[in-house]
């Protein structure tokens, strides 16, 4: 049957096309990038297979669209899979090199790679417990006991320091209204 063979070939082609999209782990990192006197807001979508970054499946989007032809080498990013050292060009946007250094502790690990004006914020590592140099901060509606720990908490992330400070003054979680648990913040913000 020619029709049956044709259908099987089409299905096999679809599997071959979409299998790489299914495999691998993905990190999406939004961060400000400064090249000389120019500032960009960039989103890195980094896909890794077996610990190696797959450049073909990884993407970079930066704005504004001008100036053109800006390059950065060995830019460090903090993702939930670990730290990335990335070389890339902006306008046109292209990742030319990316190396993943996996975190030993995985999600929730602490990294000091936030850009100036941004603060590292993490979920508790255990009920009521934070990594060294960080202290527990709880929304006013949450106690600082074990009930504040949420196993499905997001990984560490960098947020604008002014927003974090405002959220602390308002008694709400800097991680947003969907996350009602306590957060770990640099100790100096809570003194």
Long-range contacts (C-beta under 8 A, 24 or more apart in sequence): 20-54, 20-57, 21-57, 23-49, 24-48, 24-49, 24-54, 24-57, 25-49, 25-81, 27-79, 27-80, 27-81, 27-84, 29-77, 29-78, 29-79, 29-84, 31-77, 31-115, 31-158, 32-115, 32-117, 32-118, 33-62, 33-72, 33-75, 33-90, 34-115, 35-70, 35-71, 35-72, 35-90, 36-70, 38-67, 38-70, 40-64, 40-70, 40-90, 42-90, 42-93, 44-77, 44-84, 44-86, 44-95, 46-77, 46-79, 46-84, 46-86, 46-95, 46-98, 46-100, 48-81, 48-100, 51-100, 51-102, 52-100, 53-84, 53-98, 53-99, 53-100, 55-95, 55-96, 55-97, 55-98, 58-95, 58-98, 59-95, 60-88, 60-90, 60-93, 60-94, 60-95, 61-93, 62-90, 62-91, 62-93, 65-91, 66-91, 67-91, 68-92, 76-113, 77-113, 78-111, 78-113, 78-114, 78-120, 78-156, 78-158, 79-155, 80-106, 80-107, 80-154, 80-155, 80-156, 81-106, 82-109, 83-111, 83-113, 107-154, 107-155, 107-156, 108-153, 108-155, 108-156, 109-155, 109-156, 110-134, 110-156, 110-184, 111-156, 113-158, 114-158, 115-158, 117-160, 117-161, 117-162, 118-158, 118-159, 118-160, 118-161, 119-158, 119-159, 119-160, 119-161, 119-164, 119-185, 119-186, 119-189, 120-156, 120-157, 120-158, 120-186, 121-156, 121-157, 121-158, 121-159, 121-164, 121-174, 121-175, 121-183, 121-184, 121-185, 122-155, 122-156, 122-157, 122-183, 122-184, 123-149, 123-150, 123-153, 123-154, 123-155, 123-156, 123-175, 123-181, 123-183, 123-184, 124-148, 124-149, 124-153, 124-181, 124-182, 124-183, 124-184, 125-184, 128-182, 130-184, 131-184, 133-186, 133-187, 134-184, 134-185, 134-186, 134-187, 135-184, 135-185, 135-186, 135-187, 135-190, 136-182, 136-183, 136-184, 137-168, 137-174, 137-182, 137-183, 137-184, 137-185, 137-189, 137-190, 138-181, 138-182, 138-183, 139-171, 139-172, 139-173, 139-180, 139-182, 140-171, 140-172, 141-171, 141-180, 142-173, 142-180, 142-181, 142-182, 144-182, 148-181, 148-182, 149-181, 149-182, 150-179, 150-180, 150-181, 153-179, 153-181, 154-179, 161-189, 164-189, 165-189
